[in-house]
Amino acid sequence: TANNLANMTTAGFKVEHVVTRDLTEKPATVAEKPTEVSFADAWMLQRDFSTGPMEMTGNVLDFALDGEGFFTVQTAAGQAYTRDGRFSLNDQGEVVTRNGERVMGEGGPIQINQTGGPLSAARDGSISQDNQIIGKLRVSNFATPAALEKVGNNLWRATDEQPTTAANARVSSGFVEGSNVNAVKELTEMIEISRAYTSVAKMVQQSDELRGQSIEKLARVR
């Protein structure tokens, strides 16, 4: 929840929650009246890949995906995938992410003539300059995006499933996809967690006080 709130303004961020399960422990054999004890175990991390709000920037190299799919980028460790479409040009005129990874087109890196005319982009991800298509963003799709591995810098890496080309991808130029974090929901959960923690801490304190009182009484009896 805290991580979600910290990424409320991160483009393309996908909300994530820890899914817990109850673990029931056997009672201690020395207990006078043994009872089973349940603990909450952090079982798995669940991510919501629903599309975030579209935010207009007016920058032709800002892109947002409307629906499924990921932009494909080349990193030092291999291909990775992102929903963060805040792109720019490097010194070689290649389209890159904010961290400098090259954004891949269907034919490889997309090269822009920095002394050429203005750029334009179509809904299918095609980028044109001087009325000629110079590249098309490679939008990759995964049947099970939840299986992707998060690797930092708003990037994901494929695990077992290999991506397919999102043939019907809808790309919007001049927009970026905002985080899909619901601030009200996250704040409400934070308050509930804080209250639960306070309640448990109070119970532990009361238990310690009762134990201390019992020890004192036993000492007096002796």
Secondary structure, 3 states (H helix, E strand, C coil): CHHHHHCCCCCCCCCEEEEEEEEEECCCCCCCCCCCEEEEEEEEEEECCCCCCEEECCCCCEEEECCCCEEEEEECCEEEEECCCECEECCCCEEECCCCCEEEECCEECECCCCCCCEEECCCCEEEECCEEEEEECEEECCCHHHCEEEECCEEECCCCCCEECCCCCEEECEEECCCCCHHHHHHHHHHHHHHHHHHHHHHHHHHHHHHHHHHHHHHHC
